Amino acid sequence: MDHLAHDKKLMYLPEFEHAACGMGFIAQVDGHASHEIVEKALTMLQRMNHRGGTGAEPDTGDGAGILMAMPDAFFRDEMHRYELTLPAQGDYAVAQLFLPHDAEEKAAMLKAVVSQIDEAGFPVLWTRNVPFVYENCGPAAQQAMPGFVQVVVQRPTDTQAGQDFEDHLYALRRQLEKTFDRQAMYICSFSSRTIVYKGMLHAYQVSLFYPDLHNPQMKSAICLIHSRFSTNTFPSWDRAQPF
């Protein structure tokens, strides 16, 4: 393209070239988890809205999301409401899933997923329907919207906490991905360390769509955000926040 850059007759101006997607990272250096870090990350994400893309429909974004350290206080509080006990931090993991939006299809798929997780030796402690605000995304995103489910699993007794647990979770994730069609079951994250909230959303819509993110118990010491500009692929719920 060098010959174009020096051709004054063309409208192409290389000085206006820019990268597309927007990314940001925030961390508390002493490792202390707080809701303030999550709030600041969401503010940063909102300010990345110009880095994301959209089509002719202005209310549907190309995708955005947030990755954070496992919000232990949040899940401990949520399970306590149902008189359930969560193991020590590091001894459990959470699978963040996109399943079919239809209630019956979602229930059937969840049953199949839970069955395979159990068979793999990971005790399932709890399943949770993730709250969302349907109106806070565009018509195209609503039409393609999946069902949102979290599955909390316990570390197997023959697996060590830490990297050994993470390695086994990754192997289980790959088994699930090979068993089920991506359009019927997509894993946003499956870890004892991190969790991802994402969607076919504008950057500013993420915090509006997921009420969980405003819960004071949603605490983290690190957050990574992403605002997507779709280039050679069409926007979809699963293609948002690729980290």
C-alpha positions in Angstrom: 0.0 0.0 0.0 3.0 2.3 0.1 2.3 3.5 -3.5 -1.2 4.6 -2.5 0.1 6.5 0.5 2.0 8.9 -1.7 -0.7 9.3 -4.4 -2.4 12.7 -3.7 -5.2 12.0 -6.1 -6.7 9.3 -3.9 -9.1 9.8 -1.0 -7.2 7.2 1.0 -5.4 8.9 3.9 -3.2 6.5 5.9 -3.0 8.9 8.9 -6.6 8.1 9.6 -6.0 4.4 10.0 -6.9 3.0 13.4 -7.3 -0.4 15.0 -10.8 -1.6 15.7 -11.7 -3.4 18.9 -11.3 -1.7 22.3 -9.7 -3.3 25.3 -9.0 -2.3 28.9 -7.6 -3.7 32.1 -7.8 -2.6 35.7 -6.3 -4.2 38.8 -6.0 -3.6 42.5 -2.2 -4.0 43.0 -2.6 -5.4 46.5 -5.0 -8.1 45.3 -7.9 -6.8 47.4 -11.2 -7.6 45.8 -13.9 -4.8 45.7 -17.0 -3.8 43.9 -15.4 -0.5 43.1 -13.0 -2.2 40.7 -15.9 -3.8 38.9 -17.7 -0.4 38.7 -14.6 1.3 37.3 -14.2 -1.5 34.8 -17.8 -1.1 33.6 -17.2 2.7 33.4 -14.1 2.0 31.3 -16.1 -0.4 29.1 -18.8 2.3 28.6 -16.1 4.7 27.4 -15.0 2.2 24.9 -18.3 2.3 23.1 -16.8 4.2 20.2 -14.4 1.3 19.6 -17.2 -1.2 19.1 -19.2 -1.6 15.9 -22.9 -1.6 15.0 -24.9 -2.2 11.8 -28.0 -0.4 10.5 -29.8 -1.2 13.7 -28.4 1.3 16.2 -29.4 -0.6 19.4 -27.6 -3.8 18.6 -23.8 -3.8 19.1 -21.2 -6.1 17.7 -20.4 -7.5 21.1 -18.9 -6.5 24.5 -18.1 -8.1 27.8 -16.1 -8.3 31.0 -13.8 -10.9 32.5 -13.2 -10.7 36.2 -11.7 -12.8 39.0 -14.1 -15.2 40.6 -16.6 -13.1 42.7 -16.5 -15.5 45.7 -18.6 -13.2 48.0 -21.3 -13.0 45.3 -21.7 -16.8 44.8 -21.4 -17.5 48.5 -24.2 -15.0 49.2 -26.4 -16.3 46.4 -26.1 -19.9 47.5 -26.7 -19.0 51.1 -30.1 -17.7 50.1 -31.0 -21.2 49.0 -29.5 -22.7 52.2 -26.6 -24.2 50.2 -23.0 -24.1 51.2 -20.2 -23.2 48.8 -16.8 -24.8 49.3 -13.7 -22.8 50.0 -12.6 -20.4 47.3 -10.5 -22.4 44.8 -12.4 -25.6 45.6 -15.3 -24.8 43.2 -15.7 -23.5 39.7 -18.5 -21.8 37.7 -19.5 -22.6 34.1 -21.1 -19.6 32.4 -23.2 -21.0 29.7 -25.3 -19.9 26.7 -28.1 -22.4 26.2 -31.2 -22.4 24.0 -33.6 -19.5 24.8 -36.7 -21.7 24.7 -37.5 -22.8 28.2 -38.1 -26.5 27.4 -35.1 -26.7 25.1 -32.9 -25.0 27.7 -34.0 -27.4 30.5 -33.3 -30.4 28.3 -29.8 -29.1 27.3 -29.0 -28.2 30.9 -29.9 -31.7 32.0 -27.7 -33.2 29.4 -24.8 -30.9 30.3 -25.1 -31.5 34.0 -25.2 -35.3 33.4 -22.0 -35.2 31.5 -20.3 -33.0 34.1 -21.4 -35.5 36.8 -20.2 -38.4 34.8 -16.8 -36.8 34.5 -16.5 -36.7 38.3 -17.3 -33.1 39.0 -20.1 -32.9 41.6 -22.7 -30.3 40.5 -23.6 -28.1 43.5 -26.0 -25.7 41.9 -27.5 -24.4 38.7 -28.6 -20.8 38.4 -30.6 -18.8 35.7 -28.7 -15.6 35.2 -30.9 -12.5 35.5 -31.0 -10.2 32.5 -33.0 -7.2 31.3 -34.5 -8.1 27.9 -35.3 -4.6 26.9 -31.7 -3.4 27.3 -30.5 -4.7 24.0 -31.5 -4.3 20.3 -34.1 -6.3 18.3 -31.4 -8.4 16.5 -29.8 -9.3 19.8 -33.2 -10.2 21.2 -34.0 -12.4 18.2 -30.7 -14.3 18.6 -30.7 -14.3 22.4 -29.6 -17.5 24.2 -30.6 -18.7 27.6 -28.2 -17.8 30.4 -27.2 -20.4 33.0 -24.4 -20.8 35.6 -23.4 -24.2 36.8 -21.4 -24.4 40.0 -19.2 -27.5 40.3 -17.0 -28.8 43.2 -13.4 -29.8 42.8 -13.0 -33.6 42.6 -11.2 -35.1 45.6 -8.5 -36.6 43.3 -7.7 -33.1 41.9 -5.5 -30.5 43.5 -6.6 -26.9 43.9 -5.0 -24.4 41.6 -3.5 -25.2 38.2 -4.3 -29.0 38.4 -8.0 -28.1 38.9 -7.9 -25.6 36.0 -6.3 -28.2 33.7 -9.1 -30.7 34.4 -11.7 -28.0 33.9 -10.3 -27.2 30.5 -10.3 -30.9 29.5 -14.0 -31.1 30.7 -14.8 -27.9 28.7 -13.3 -29.4 25.6 -15.3 -32.6 26.1 -18.5 -30.6 26.4 -17.7 -28.6 23.3 -17.2 -31.7 21.3 -20.4 -33.3 22.6 -22.8 -30.5 22.0 -23.4 -28.2 19.1 -22.0 -24.7 19.5 -25.4 -23.2 18.7 -27.1 -25.2 21.4 -24.4 -25.0 24.1 -21.7 -22.4 24.3 -19.3 -22.0 27.2 -18.4 -18.4 28.0 -16.1 -19.4 30.8 -15.5 -22.4 33.0 -12.9 -21.7 35.7 -12.3 -21.6 39.5 -10.4 -18.3 39.0 -12.4 -16.2 36.5 -15.8 -15.6 35.1 -17.1 -13.8 31.9 -20.3 -11.8 31.4 -20.7 -10.9 27.7 -23.2 -10.6 24.9 -24.2 -9.2 21.5 -24.3 -5.8 23.1 -22.9 -2.3 22.9 -20.2 -1.6 25.5 -22.6 0.6 27.4 -25.3 -2.1 27.4 -23.4 -4.7 29.3 -24.0 -3.2 32.8 -27.6 -2.5 31.9 -28.3 -6.0 30.6 -26.8 -8.0 33.6 -28.1 -6.9 37.0 -25.5 -9.2 38.7 -22.9 -6.7 37.8 -24.4 -4.1 40.1 -24.7 -6.4 43.1 -22.4 -5.0 45.9 -21.1 -8.5 46.5 -19.8 -8.7 42.9 -16.2 -8.1 43.9 -13.0 -8.5 42.0 -9.3 -7.4 42.2 -8.9 -7.6 38.4 -11.2 -6.9 35.4 -10.6 -7.1 31.6 -13.1 -5.5 29.3 -13.6 -5.8 25.5 -15.7 -3.8 23.0 -15.9 -5.7 19.6 -15.8 -4.3 16.1 -16.9 -7.2 13.9 -14.7 -7.4 10.8 -14.7 -10.7 8.8 -17.4 -12.4 11.0 -21.0 -11.5 11.7 -21.9 -10.3 15.2 -23.3 -13.0 17.5 -23.6 -13.6 21.2 -20.8 -16.2 21.4 -18.3 -14.1 19.5 -18.3 -11.2 22.0 -15.5 -10.8 24.5 -13.1 -13.5 23.2 -11.0 -13.7 26.4 
